[in-house]
């Protein structure tokens, strides 16, 4: 690029583990088609086995030993923890034996950022990442993962909060690309960008007010940052980006949806890399 930067505990095992693990398929549920794990032993075992837990719902005010053990494990893995009333847990539970804790796990495993960078290195290519800020619709996420795969991106990064998880809906919308394109979840997107800059990656932010994408040099190690349709890329994330890029548009409506914008910009990166 032309731009330059200065430089096994059996006693704790559930007697009927299969009854505690189930798929949540209720239409319209906030974690539809994610794996719900219910009961203290099952949740604790899930953490100890290394299962990726996105959210943990705990009965508000419950401070007994087993629950405190679960909370300690949750804090080690940066799980989003919500303390809720018993009525909400009862509504969420299918086993009706939640014992005050329900964990929500991803249907698919996340990769690490290091694994994504290693993939680029193994392929002998400059890293090409797609970072998503506030993409909460699973269909949009799935479509972007599909685009990432077809455009040759080495992986997708999403934040821990304000983001769709890797559900069966996402997998379907990705047309199978989720099986091939790694997705990493980071605690703080801005911090991840700062750290990746130190690895020589430049970041371009999709912005309607940005420089026309055709005028930007997108040939090097690059991270493409895409925001939500309503709000775009958040201010803090945008401030970490090296430059912005816009898509030339004509017509009477405001903008493309997030997945369409990601596709246009991703394939501009492909076009430039082919030259």
C-alpha positions as CSV (number, residue, x, y, z in Angstrom):
1,X,0.0,0.0,0.0
2,X,1.1,3.6,-0.6
3,X,0.0,4.6,2.9
4,X,2.7,4.6,5.7
5,X,2.3,4.3,9.5
6,X,4.8,5.4,12.1
7,X,5.8,2.9,13.6
8,X,-12.9,-35.3,34.6
9,X,-14.5,-34.6,37.9
10,X,-17.0,-37.5,38.3
11,X,-18.8,-36.2,41.3
12,X,-19.7,-33.1,39.4
13,X,-21.0,-34.9,36.4
14,X,-24.7,-34.7,35.5
15,X,-26.5,-38.0,35.9
16,X,-28.5,-37.4,32.8
17,X,-26.3,-35.1,30.7
18,X,-28.3,-35.5,27.5
19,X,-31.4,-34.2,29.1
20,X,-29.5,-31.0,30.1
21,X,-28.2,-30.2,26.6
22,X,-30.7,-29.3,24.0
23,X,-31.3,-27.1,21.0
24,X,-33.5,-24.0,21.4
25,X,-35.7,-23.9,18.4
26,X,-38.5,-21.5,19.5
27,X,-39.2,-19.1,16.7
28,X,-38.4,-15.5,17.8
29,X,-36.4,-16.5,20.8
30,X,-33.4,-14.2,21.4
31,X,-30.9,-17.2,21.1
32,X,-32.9,-19.2,18.6
33,X,-31.1,-22.3,17.4
34,X,-28.2,-21.9,19.9
35,X,-27.4,-24.6,22.3
36,X,-28.9,-24.1,25.8
37,X,-27.1,-26.0,28.6
38,X,-29.2,-26.2,31.8
39,X,-28.3,-27.2,35.4
40,X,-25.3,-26.5,37.5
41,X,-23.3,-29.7,36.8
42,X,-23.9,-29.5,33.1
43,X,-22.9,-25.9,32.8
44,X,-19.8,-26.3,35.0
45,X,-18.8,-29.4,32.9
46,X,-19.3,-27.4,29.7
47,X,-16.8,-24.8,30.9
48,X,-14.3,-27.4,32.1
49,X,-14.5,-29.1,28.7
50,X,-13.6,-25.9,26.9
51,X,-17.1,-25.4,25.3
52,X,-17.5,-21.9,24.0
53,X,-20.2,-20.2,26.1
54,X,-21.6,-16.9,24.7
55,X,-23.9,-16.0,27.5
56,X,-24.6,-17.2,31.0
57,X,-28.0,-16.5,32.7
58,X,-27.8,-16.8,36.5
59,X,-30.6,-16.5,39.1
60,X,-30.3,-13.0,40.6
61,X,-29.2,-13.2,44.2
62,X,-28.0,-16.8,44.1
63,X,-24.7,-17.0,45.9
64,X,-24.2,-20.7,46.8
65,X,-20.9,-22.6,46.1
66,X,-21.7,-24.3,42.8
67,X,-23.0,-21.1,41.3
68,X,-19.9,-19.2,42.4
69,X,-17.7,-21.9,40.8
70,X,-19.6,-21.4,37.6
71,X,-19.2,-17.6,37.8
72,X,-15.5,-18.0,38.3
73,X,-15.2,-20.2,35.2
74,X,-17.3,-17.7,33.2
75,X,-15.1,-14.8,34.1
76,X,-12.0,-16.7,32.9
77,X,-13.5,-17.0,29.5
78,X,-15.1,-13.5,29.2
79,X,-18.6,-14.8,28.9
80,X,-21.4,-12.2,29.0
81,X,-23.1,-12.8,32.3
82,X,-26.7,-11.7,33.0
83,X,-28.4,-12.0,36.4
84,X,-32.1,-12.5,35.9
85,X,-35.3,-13.3,37.7
86,X,-36.5,-16.9,38.2
87,X,-39.5,-16.3,35.9
88,X,-37.2,-15.6,33.0
89,X,-35.2,-18.7,33.6
90,X,-38.4,-20.7,33.8
91,X,-39.5,-19.3,30.4
92,X,-36.1,-20.2,28.8
93,X,-35.9,-23.7,30.3
94,X,-37.1,-26.7,28.5
95,X,-35.9,-29.3,31.0
96,X,-37.5,-27.3,33.9
97,X,-34.5,-28.3,35.9
98,X,-32.3,-25.3,35.3
99,X,-31.2,-25.0,39.0
100,X,-30.7,-21.3,38.6
101,X,-28.3,-21.4,35.6
102,X,-28.6,-21.6,31.9
103,X,-25.7,-21.2,29.5
104,X,-26.0,-20.4,25.9
105,X,-23.4,-21.9,23.6
106,X,-22.6,-21.4,20.0
107,X,-23.7,-24.0,17.5
108,X,-20.3,-23.7,15.8
109,X,-16.8,-23.2,17.3
110,X,-15.0,-19.9,17.1
111,X,-11.5,-19.6,15.8
112,X,-8.8,-17.4,17.3
113,X,-7.3,-14.4,15.6
114,X,-4.0,-16.1,15.6
115,X,-5.5,-19.1,13.8
116,X,-6.8,-16.7,11.1
117,X,-3.4,-15.0,10.7
118,X,-1.8,-18.4,10.5
119,X,-4.1,-19.4,7.7
120,X,-3.0,-16.4,5.6
121,X,0.6,-17.3,6.3
122,X,0.1,-20.9,5.3
123,X,-1.4,-19.8,2.1
124,X,1.4,-17.5,1.4
125,X,-0.9,-14.5,1.2
126,X,-1.2,-11.1,2.9
127,X,-3.9,-11.2,5.5
128,X,-7.4,-10.2,4.4
129,X,-9.8,-9.9,7.3
130,X,-13.4,-8.7,7.5
131,X,-14.4,-7.1,10.8
132,X,-18.1,-6.6,11.7
133,X,-19.2,-3.9,14.1
134,X,-22.8,-4.2,15.4
135,X,-24.0,-6.9,12.9
136,X,-26.8,-8.5,14.9
137,X,-28.9,-10.0,12.2
138,X,-27.9,-13.7,11.6
139,X,-28.9,-13.6,7.9
140,X,-26.6,-10.6,7.4
141,X,-23.8,-12.4,9.2
142,X,-24.2,-15.5,7.2
143,X,-24.3,-13.7,3.9
144,X,-21.1,-11.8,4.9
145,X,-19.3,-15.1,5.8
146,X,-20.3,-16.4,2.4
147,X,-18.9,-13.3,0.8
148,X,-15.7,-13.6,2.8
149,X,-15.2,-17.2,1.7
150,X,-15.7,-16.4,-2.0
151,X,-13.5,-13.3,-1.9
152,X,-10.7,-15.3,-0.3
153,X,-10.8,-13.5,3.1
154,X,-8.9,-15.5,5.7
155,X,-11.4,-14.9,8.4
156,X,-14.1,-12.8,10.0
157,X,-13.9,-11.0,13.4
158,X,-16.9,-10.1,15.5
159,X,-17.2,-8.4,18.9
160,X,-18.4,-10.2,22.0
161,X,-21.4,-7.8,22.4
162,X,-23.8,-6.4,19.9
163,X,-23.2,-9.3,17.4
164,X,-25.1,-12.3,16.1
165,X,-23.6,-15.6,17.3
166,X,-22.7,-18.6,15.2
167,X,-26.1,-20.2,14.9
168,X,-27.7,-22.7,12.6
169,X,-29.4,-19.8,10.9
170,X,-26.0,-18.1,10.2
171,X,-24.7,-21.4,8.9
172,X,-27.6,-21.8,6.5
173,X,-27.4,-18.2,5.3
174,X,-23.7,-18.7,4.7
175,X,-24.5,-21.5,2.2
176,X,-22.0,-23.7,4.0
177,X,-19.1,-21.2,4.0
178,X,-19.1,-21.2,7.8
179,X,-17.5,-24.7,7.6
180,X,-14.5,-23.2,5.7
181,X,-14.2,-19.6,6.9
182,X,-13.0,-19.1,10.5
183,X,-14.8,-16.6,12.7
184,X,-13.1,-15.1,15.8
185,X,-14.9,-13.3,18.6
186,X,-13.0,-10.5,20.3
187,X,-13.7,-8.7,23.5
188,X,-13.0,-5.2,22.1
189,X,-13.0,-4.5,18.3
190,X,-11.0,-1.3,18.7
191,X,-8.3,-3.0,20.8
192,X,-8.1,-5.8,18.3
193,X,-7.5,-3.3,15.5
194,X,-4.8,-1.6,17.4
195,X,-3.0,-4.9,18.0
196,X,-3.4,-6.0,14.4
197,X,-2.0,-2.7,13.2
198,X,1.2,-3.7,15.0
199,X,1.3,-6.8,12.8
200,X,1.3,-4.7,9.6
201,X,-2.4,-4.8,8.8
202,X,-4.1,-1.6,7.5
203,X,-7.8,-1.0,8.2
204,X,-10.4,0.5,5.9
205,X,-13.7,1.5,7.2
206,X,-16.9,1.4,5.1
207,X,-18.3,4.9,5.3
208,X,-20.8,6.7,3.0
209,X,-18.8,9.9,3.5
210,X,-15.4,8.2,2.8
211,X,-13.1,8.4,-0.2
212,X,-14.3,6.5,-3.3
213,X,-13.2,2.9,-2.9
214,X,-11.6,2.9,-6.4
215,X,-9.2,5.6,-5.3
216,X,-7.9,3.6,-2.3
217,X,-5.0,1.2,-2.3
218,X,-6.4,-2.0,-1.0
219,X,-3.7,-4.4,-2.2
220,X,-1.8,-5.0,1.0
221,X,-2.6,-6.7,4.3
222,X,-6.0,-5.3,5.0
223,X,-8.9,-5.4,7.4
224,X,-12.3,-4.3,6.0
225,X,-14.6,-2.9,8.7
226,X,-18.3,-3.1,8.1
227,X,-20.9,-1.5,10.4
228,X,-24.6,-2.0,11.0
229,X,-27.1,-0.7,8.5
230,X,-28.7,1.8,10.9
231,X,-25.6,3.2,12.7
232,X,-22.7,2.3,10.6
233,X,-19.3,1.7,12.1
234,X,-19.1,3.1,15.7
235,X,-17.0,6.2,16.4
236,X,-14.4,4.4,18.5
237,X,-13.9,1.7,15.9
238,X,-13.8,4.2,13.0
239,X,-11.1,6.3,14.8
240,X,-8.8,3.2,14.8
241,X,-9.1,2.7,11.1
242,X,-6.5,4.1,8.7
243,X,-8.8,5.4,6.1
244,X,-12.4,5.2,4.9
245,X,-13.9,4.0,1.7
246,X,-17.3,4.6,0.1
247,X,-19.3,2.9,-2.7
248,X,-20.4,5.0,-5.6
249,X,-24.2,4.8,-5.6
250,X,-27.1,6.3,-7.6
251,X,-30.8,6.0,-6.9
252,X,-33.4,7.2,-4.4
253,X,-32.7,5.2,-1.3
254,X,-30.0,5.8,1.3
255,X,-27.7,2.8,1.2
256,X,-27.0,-0.9,0.6
257,X,-27.6,-3.3,3.4
258,X,-24.5,-4.4,5.4
259,X,-24.0,-7.7,3.6
260,X,-24.3,-6.1,0.1
261,X,-21.9,-3.4,1.0
262,X,-19.5,-5.9,2.4
263,X,-19.7,-7.8,-0.9
264,X,-19.0,-4.8,-3.1
265,X,-16.0,-3.7,-1.0
266,X,-14.6,-7.2,-0.6
267,X,-14.6,-7.8,-4.3
268,X,-12.9,-4.4,-4.9
269,X,-10.1,-5.7,-2.7
270,X,-10.1,-8.9,-4.9
271,X,-10.0,-6.9,-8.1
272,X,-7.1,-4.8,-6.9
273,X,-5.2,-7.9,-5.7
274,X,-5.6,-9.5,-9.1
275,X,-4.0,-6.6,-10.9
